Amino acid sequence: MAQSTAPTTQEFIGDDFLLQGASARKLYHEVAKELPIIDYHSHLPPIDVRENRKFANLCELWLEGDHYKWRAMRANGVSEEYCTGDADPYDKFLAYCQSMPKFLRNPLYHWSHLELQRLFGIAELINEASAPRIWEQANEKLAGEDFRACGILQHFKVEVVCTTDDPVDSLEHHLAVNQSGNTLKMLPTFRPDKALGVEDPSAFAKWTQKLGDVTGKPIASFDDFLSSLDQRHEDFHQAGGRLSDHGLEHAYGGVPDRECAEKVFLDALSGKAAGEEDAHAYKSFLMVHFGKLDAAKGWTKQMHLGAYRNVNSSRFAELGPDKGFDSIGDCKQGRELGSYFDQLEKIGAMPKAVIYNHNPVDNYLFATLAGNFQDGKIPGKVQFGSGWWFLDQKEGMEAQINALSSLGLLSRFVGMLTDSRSFLSFPRHEYFRRILCNLIGQDMEEGMIPQDFELASSLISDVCYHNARNYFGFYED
């Protein structure tokens, strides 16, 4: 194929992309750039890693399951058949490339060009004219063994990847990967959100049946239910899991009442939906129970709070969840979250925790709330988590870093994650690292912090890698 003379991304995504000033450039290129990645929260399919999936084409790798991209395509007038539908893979890919020039100033414009450049070495601007060349070059490389799932993880220097797993999910893929001699650690994360679903008794009963099946214990009582959850928590621990996760609109900070929770559970199992007050009481009890489990094993509890999910009910009914029809929510967060942690603190069961807000209005709230539960023993025991979902872009990341710096300790921050279903999303770590280095570099040059490269580089390397490695206990027996 003839060499292309089309415009390239080097004009704006070059070596010094996002790095303004000599200090920022030195911090990134000499400290952050080559550090391994610990991706402690993702939604990668574990089976794809175990089977070392070979991607048939760029559409599979780039667009499959990526609701960020689908959402932007719809906003550009692209019909659903080219997003989640059954259009030809090349036509889906072409529709995305045709849309790209309209994505200027959306983070997808940066991410998409970074993804192609960092994995495939493709530096063309993405548009309708370049699409055929990009498709051909990427697919040619995807045919090689080095571009299977595990090769891609190795290319991006991923050392640990934590998937997000329901208690009823099999852990066989994690066990197989970690027993294979592969240098990658793939670890499960315990996400028991469906254990809280007493407002929908039909779905709750089906899930409870699955829980009993996977533990080999029929569930007829509340004790059976709690025992099965405890067993699965232990199973996750034996598989290397050191994290739980809860994706909730808000925390549940009520005083735990076992008798009330048991009644709500039995009613739901018999087909009676819980009302708002009863559901809150039940969830408050269960969340304290989960906190006890995490604390006893030295786990870290993640709280992803504030998403307003499945807003378009018609599209939810048609397509299901996680298809790009969710928004930032406006729930009040502080008192419930503070009360929840207080309940755990009172009984000596406050685990390490990472709290993520979805609404930027809550940045200072979450940053200060984290400070209420530091214990003077574990550095950064309660973390104000990185910009999440709609906030994991430049402005959102900078706002989170600035709030944490002003109200807590940036030096103890465990850094970035992908929160993604795509093997091509790891340049988000590079994006974050460049933004972090730029902020610290600018502070150095403006006299806000000392012109001490060793001091600044220690912070950069800790936030980008070492803090996560030391904090989560992935390397402990």
C-alpha positions in Angstrom: 0.0 0.0 0.0 1.4 3.5 -0.9 2.6 5.6 2.0 0.0 8.1 3.1 0.7 11.8 3.1 -2.5 12.6 5.1 -2.4 15.0 8.1 -1.2 13.2 11.3 -1.9 13.5 15.0 1.7 14.6 15.6 0.6 18.2 15.3 -1.3 18.0 18.6 -0.8 14.5 20.1 3.0 14.6 19.9 5.5 13.8 22.6 4.6 16.8 24.7 0.8 16.6 24.4 -0.8 18.4 27.4 2.6 19.2 28.8 3.1 22.9 29.1 6.6 23.8 30.3 9.9 22.1 30.8 9.1 20.9 34.3 5.9 19.1 33.2 7.7 17.5 30.3 10.6 16.3 32.4 8.2 14.8 35.0 6.3 12.9 32.4 9.1 11.7 30.2 11.5 10.8 33.0 9.2 9.6 35.7 5.6 8.8 34.7 5.8 7.5 31.1 7.3 4.1 31.6 5.6 3.1 34.9 3.5 -0.1 34.8 -0.3 0.2 35.1 -2.3 -1.1 38.1 -5.9 -0.9 36.8 -7.8 -1.6 40.0 -11.3 -1.0 38.6 -12.4 -2.2 35.1 -15.2 -4.0 33.4 -13.1 -6.2 31.1 -14.7 -9.6 30.4 -12.5 -12.2 32.4 -13.1 -14.8 29.8 -11.5 -12.7 27.1 -8.2 -12.6 29.1 -8.3 -16.3 30.0 -8.9 -17.3 26.3 -6.5 -14.7 25.1 -9.2 -13.4 22.7 -8.3 -12.8 19.1 -10.2 -9.8 17.8 -11.6 -10.4 14.3 -11.4 -6.7 13.4 -11.0 -3.2 14.7 -14.7 -2.8 15.3 -14.7 -5.6 17.8 -11.8 -4.2 19.7 -12.7 -0.5 19.5 -16.5 -0.2 19.5 -17.8 -3.3 21.1 -19.4 -2.5 24.5 -18.1 1.1 24.5 -21.1 3.2 25.5 -19.1 6.3 25.6 -18.6 6.0 21.8 -22.2 4.9 21.2 -23.6 7.9 23.1 -21.5 10.4 21.0 -22.5 8.7 17.7 -26.2 9.0 18.6 -25.6 12.7 19.4 -24.2 13.0 15.9 -27.3 11.5 14.3 -26.0 8.0 13.8 -28.8 5.4 14.0 -28.8 2.6 16.5 -27.9 -0.2 14.0 -24.4 1.3 13.8 -24.1 1.5 17.6 -25.5 -1.6 19.3 -27.3 -2.9 16.3 -26.4 -5.6 13.7 -24.8 -3.4 11.0 -21.7 -4.8 9.3 -18.6 -4.3 11.4 -16.9 -2.1 8.8 -20.0 0.1 8.5 -20.1 0.6 12.2 -16.4 1.5 12.2 -16.9 3.9 9.2 -19.8 5.6 11.0 -17.6 6.3 14.0 -14.8 7.6 11.8 -17.2 9.8 9.9 -18.4 11.2 13.2 -14.9 11.9 14.6 -14.5 15.4 13.1 -17.6 16.4 14.9 -16.1 15.3 18.3 -13.7 18.2 18.6 -13.4 19.2 22.3 -15.1 16.0 23.4 -12.5 13.7 25.3 -13.3 11.0 22.7 -11.3 13.0 20.2 -8.2 12.7 22.3 -8.8 9.1 23.5 -9.6 7.7 20.1 -6.5 9.1 18.5 -4.3 8.0 21.5 -5.8 4.5 21.2 -4.9 4.1 17.6 -1.5 5.7 17.9 -0.4 3.9 21.1 -1.4 0.4 20.1 -1.1 0.3 16.3 1.3 3.2 15.6 -1.5 4.8 13.4 -1.0 8.6 13.5 -3.5 9.7 10.9 -6.4 12.0 11.9 -9.5 10.0 12.1 -12.1 10.8 9.5 -14.0 9.4 6.5 -11.1 9.6 4.2 -8.6 7.9 6.5 -11.0 5.2 7.6 -10.1 2.6 4.9 -6.4 2.9 5.6 -6.9 2.7 9.4 -9.1 -0.4 9.0 -6.6 -2.1 6.8 -3.5 -1.3 9.0 -5.2 -2.2 12.3 -6.7 -5.4 11.1 -3.4 -6.5 9.6 -1.8 -6.2 13.1 -4.8 -7.7 14.9 -4.2 -10.9 12.8 -0.9 -11.3 14.7 -0.5 -13.2 18.0 1.0 -10.1 19.8 -2.3 -8.3 19.3 -4.5 -10.8 21.1 -6.0 -9.7 24.5 -3.0 -10.7 26.6 -0.6 -9.1 24.2 -2.5 -5.9 24.3 -2.3 -5.9 28.1 1.4 -6.5 27.9 1.9 -3.8 25.4 0.3 -1.3 27.8 2.4 -2.6 30.7 -0.6 -3.7 32.7 0.6 -5.4 35.8 -2.8 -5.9 37.6 -6.3 -5.7 36.3 -9.3 -6.0 38.6 -12.6 -6.9 36.9 -16.0 -6.2 38.4 -17.9 -9.3 39.3 -21.3 -10.3 40.7 -21.2 -12.7 43.7 -22.9 -15.3 41.5 -20.3 -15.1 38.7 -17.8 -17.9 38.2 -14.2 -17.2 39.3 -12.8 -19.9 37.1 -11.3 -17.5 34.6 -9.4 -15.5 37.3 -8.0 -18.7 38.8 -6.9 -20.0 35.4 -5.1 -16.8 34.5 -3.4 -16.5 37.8 -2.3 -20.1 37.8 -1.0 -20.0 34.2 2.4 -18.5 34.9 1.3 -15.2 33.2 3.0 -12.2 34.8 -0.4 -10.4 34.7 -2.6 -10.6 37.8 -6.3 -10.6 37.0 -8.3 -10.3 40.2 -12.1 -10.2 40.9 -14.0 -7.4 42.6 -17.0 -8.3 44.8 -20.0 -6.2 43.6 -23.1 -7.4 45.4 -25.5 -4.7 44.2 -28.2 -7.3 43.2 -28.3 -8.5 46.8 -30.0 -5.1 47.6 -32.8 -5.4 45.0 -35.8 -6.0 47.2 -38.0 -3.5 45.3 -38.2 -6.0 42.4 -39.1 -9.3 44.1 -39.1 -11.4 40.9 -35.6 -10.4 39.9 -34.4 -10.7 43.5 -35.8 -14.2 43.9 -34.1 -15.3 40.6 -30.8 -13.9 41.8 -31.1 -15.4 45.2 -31.7 -18.8 43.5 -28.5 -18.3 41.5 -26.6 -17.5 44.7 -27.8 -20.7 46.3 -26.9 -22.7 43.3 -23.3 -21.3 43.1 -22.7 -22.0 46.8 -24.5 -25.3 46.8 -26.8 -24.2 49.7 -30.5 -23.7 49.0 -31.6 -20.3 50.5 -34.8 -20.4 52.5 -33.9 -18.1 55.4 -32.1 -14.8 56.0 -29.3 -16.8 57.7 -28.9 -18.9 54.6 -28.7 -15.7 52.5 -26.1 -14.1 54.7 -24.1 -17.3 54.9 -24.0 -17.7 51.1 -22.9 -14.1 50.7 -20.1 -14.7 53.3 -19.0 -17.8 51.4 -18.8 -16.0 48.1 -16.8 -13.2 49.7 -14.4 -15.8 51.0 -14.3 -17.4 47.5 -13.3 -14.1 46.0 -10.6 -13.6 48.6 -9.2 -17.1 47.8 -9.1 -16.1 44.2 -7.0 -13.0 45.0 -9.8 -10.5 45.3 -9.0 -7.6 47.7 -11.8 -5.1 46.6 -15.5 -4.8 46.9 -17.6 -2.3 44.9 -21.0 -0.8 45.2 -22.7 1.2 42.4 -25.5 3.1 44.2 -27.4 6.3 43.7 -26.4 7.1 47.3 -25.2 5.3 50.4 -27.5 3.9 53.1 -26.7 5.3 56.5 -29.5 4.0 58.7 -28.9 2.2 61.9 -28.7 -1.5 61.1 -31.8 -3.5 62.3 -31.5 -7.2 61.7 -35.2 -8.0 62.6 -36.5 -5.4 60.0 -34.0 -6.5 57.4 -35.0 -10.2 57.8 -38.7 -9.4 57.4 -38.0 -7.3 54.2 -35.9 -10.2 52.8 -38.6 -12.8 53.5 -41.3 -10.6 52.1 -39.3 -10.1 48.9 -38.6 -13.8 48.5 -42.4 -14.4 48.8 -43.1 -11.8 46.1 -43.8 -8.7 48.1 -42.0 -5.6 46.9 -40.4 -3.5 49.6 -41.5 0.1 50.0 -39.0 3.0 50.2 -38.6 3.0 54.0 -38.3 -0.8 54.3 -35.9 -1.0 51.4 -33.7 1.7 53.0 -33.6 -0.2 56.3 -32.8 -3.5 54.6 -30.0 -1.9 52.5 -28.5 -0.2 55.6 -28.2 -3.5 57.3 -26.7 -5.3 54.3 -24.2 -2.6 53.7 -23.0 -2.7 57.3 -22.7 -6.5 56.9 -20.6 -6.1 53.7 -18.4 -3.5 55.5 -17.7 -6.0 58.3 -16.6 -8.6 55.7 -14.3 -6.2 54.0 -12.7 -4.9 57.2 -12.2 -8.4 58.5 -10.1 -9.4 55.4 -8.3 -6.1 55.0 -10.1 -5.3 51.7 -10.8 -1.9 50.2 -14.4 -0.9 49.7 -15.2 1.1 46.6 -18.4 3.3 46.6 -19.4 4.6 43.2 -22.2 7.0 44.1 -24.5 9.4 42.2 -25.2 7.9 38.8 -28.8 8.4 37.5 -29.1 5.2 35.5 -31.4 4.0 32.6 -33.0 7.4 32.3 -34.5 6.6 28.9 -36.9 3.8 29.9 -37.9 2.9 26.4 -34.3 2.4 25.3 -33.6 0.4 28.5 -36.5 -1.9 27.8 -35.2 -2.3 24.2 -31.5 -2.6 24.8 -30.8 -3.3 28.5 -28.4 -1.5 30.8 -25.0 0.0 30.1 -25.9 1.2 26.6 -25.2 4.9 27.1 -28.5 6.2 28.6 -27.3 7.2 32.0 -26.6 10.7 33.5 -25.1 12.5 36.4 -27.5 12.3 39.3 -28.4 15.1 41.8 -28.9 13.0 45.0 -27.9 14.4 48.3 -24.8 12.4 49.3 -23.1 13.7 52.5 -25.3 12.6 55.4 -26.0 9.1 54.1 -22.4 8.4 53.3 -21.1 9.9 56.5 -23.7 8.0 58.6 -22.8 4.7 56.8 -19.1 5.1 57.6 -20.0 6.2 61.1 -22.0 3.0 61.7 -18.9 1.0 60.6 -16.6 3.1 62.7 -18.7 2.5 65.9 -18.3 -1.2 65.6 -14.6 -1.2 64.7 -15.4 -2.3 61.1 -14.4 0.6 59.0 -12.4 -0.8 56.0 -10.1 1.0 53.7 -12.3 2.8 51.2 -12.3 4.7 47.9 -15.3 7.0 47.4 -16.2 8.3 43.9 -18.7 11.0 43.3 -20.5 11.3 39.9 -21.5 14.9 40.4 -18.7 17.5 40.3 -20.8 19.6 42.8 -19.8 17.0 45.4 -16.0 17.2 44.9 -15.4 19.2 48.1 -18.0 17.2 50.0 -16.3 13.9 49.2 -12.8 15.2 49.7 -13.7 16.4 53.2 -15.7 13.4 54.1 -12.8 11.2 53.4 -10.8 13.1 56.0 -13.3 12.2 58.8 -12.3 8.5 58.7 -8.5 8.5 58.4 -7.2 6.4 61.3 -3.6 7.7 61.7 -2.3 4.2 60.9 -2.9 3.5 57.2 -1.8 6.3 54.9 -4.7 7.5 52.9 -7.0 4.9 54.4 -10.1 6.6 52.9 -9.5 7.8 49.4 -11.3 10.5 47.4 -11.4 8.6 44.2 -10.4 9.7 40.7 -12.8 11.5 38.3 -15.3 8.8 37.4 -17.4 8.2 34.2 -18.5 11.6 33.0 -15.7 13.2 35.1 -12.8 11.2 33.7 -11.8 13.9 31.3 -9.3 16.7 31.6 -11.5 19.3 33.4 -12.9 16.6 35.7 -9.5 15.1 36.5 -8.0 18.5 37.2 -11.0 19.4 39.5 -10.7 16.2 41.4 -6.9 16.6 41.8 -7.3 20.2 42.9 -10.0 19.4 45.5 -8.0 16.5 46.9 -4.8 18.6 47.0 -6.6 21.5 48.8 -8.5 19.3 51.3 -6.4 16.1 51.7 -3.1 14.6 50.6 -2.5 14.2 46.9 0.7 12.4 47.7 -1.3 9.4 49.1 -3.7 9.2 46.2 -4.0 5.8 44.5 -4.4 7.4 41.0 -6.3 6.5 37.8 -8.3 3.6 36.6 -10.0 2.8 33.3 -13.6 1.8 34.4 -13.8 0.4 30.9 -15.0 -2.7 29.0 -12.4 -2.1 26.2 -8.9 -3.4 25.9 -8.0 -0.2 24.1 -8.8 2.1 27.0 -5.5 2.0 28.8 -4.3 5.3 27.2 -6.6 6.9 29.8 -3.8 6.2 32.3 -1.4 8.1 30.0 -4.0 10.9 29.7 -4.2 11.2 33.5 -0.4 11.0 34.0 0.1 13.8 31.5 -2.5 16.0 33.2 -1.0 15.3 36.6 2.5 16.1 35.5 1.3 19.3 33.9 -0.4 20.5 37.1 2.7 19.7 39.2 5.1 21.1 36.6 3.1 24.4 36.4 3.1 24.6 40.2 6.9 24.3 40.1 7.4 27.0 37.5 5.0 29.4 39.2 6.7 29.0 42.5 3.8 27.3 44.2 5.9 24.3 45.2 9.7 24.0 45.3 11.8 23.6 42.1 12.9 20.2 43.5 12.7 17.6 40.8 13.3 14.7 43.3 10.5 15.9 45.5 8.0 16.3 42.7 9.1 13.0 41.0 8.4 11.1 44.2 4.8 12.4 44.2 4.3 11.6 40.5 5.7 8.0 40.8 3.6 7.3 43.9 0.3 8.6 42.5 0.8 6.9 39.1 1.9 3.5 40.5 3.5 2.9 43.9 0.5 4.0 46.1 -1.9 1.6 44.4 0.7 -1.2 44.6 1.2 -0.7 48.3 -2.4 0.2 49.3 -4.5 -2.6 47.9 -2.5 -5.6 49.1 -2.4 -7.3 45.7 1.1 -8.5 46.4 0.5 -9.9 49.9 -0.1 -13.6 50.6 
